[in-house]
Amino acid sequence: MKKTWFQECTRNEIGQADKRSVVLVPVGAIEQHGPHLPVGTDTLILEHLVNKTAETCSVPLLVAPMIAYGYSLHHFCYPGVLSLSSSTLLSMLCDIGNSAIRSGFRRLLFVTGHGGNGHIIGQAVRDISCAHDDVTCAGSSYWEIAEPELSNKMHRYSHWVPGHAGVFETSMICAICESLLDTTAYDEIKDYEIDSETILFSSLRDKAFIERSNYHRSIRGMTDYRIEDASKQLGDELIAVAVEKMVSFVEAFYHHP
């Protein structure tokens, strides 16, 4: 029986597996997500999307165990953060990628559920591919893979895709595990106001990578505050789009020369 989950395979099954299989390494984060969402939001969303992708994918795919921790130092102004340093995360990604290559695999895909991991994943992709011959390595986020479709779904509610702890992620958690959502915190969020920092960063974020000390405290740890627009229905729609596009991407990546 074909297995999809790396950790469920025996050494013989790994040895006999199609070496063109895509090895997908999901990378999450544990960090504050406003007063209403669990600190594991990024990991929970990504895990759900990867599981659904694996169920649907028609090409050989091996999903590595989730890396639940990411680079989240910029969220330390709030409690609940379990972060790796950038150097530790980079080393971990490279070690895992190089290990998969030693088992004979030649196509590695890192997918993140947390924007703060993106630059580090990009560096890992380059380091791994430069260290080997005949290896194809890629890195992305689930929302980059699913654009512009996700933005099209969100245009009525917010321009933040995925944003942080706003309508997008709240809707996703609503659909995945609504019991983890603390709706009693909604009254607190209603009192939040858009900060000038948010406006500034919104206007510049497509032109430069910008980071300011305690930025997340200045925006209350959230990018958008109209949480009342979040819903399970919207979350289900976003998940369906993301899974469809992730499946298409994995299949295209497998067939790419």
Secondary structure, DSSP 8 states (H G I E B T S, - for coil): ----BGGGS-HHHHHHS-TTSEEEEEE--B--BTTTB-TTHHHHHHHHHHHHHHHH--S-EEE---B--B--GGGTTSS--BB--HHHHHHHHHHHHHHHHHTT--EEEEEESSGGGHHHHHHHHHHHHHHSSS-EEEEEEHHHHTTTHHHHHHTTT-S-SS-SSSHHHHHHHHHHHGGG--GGGHHHHHT----HHHHHHHHHTTT-----TTHHHHTTT-S---GGG--HHHHHHHHHHHHHHHHHHHHHHHH--
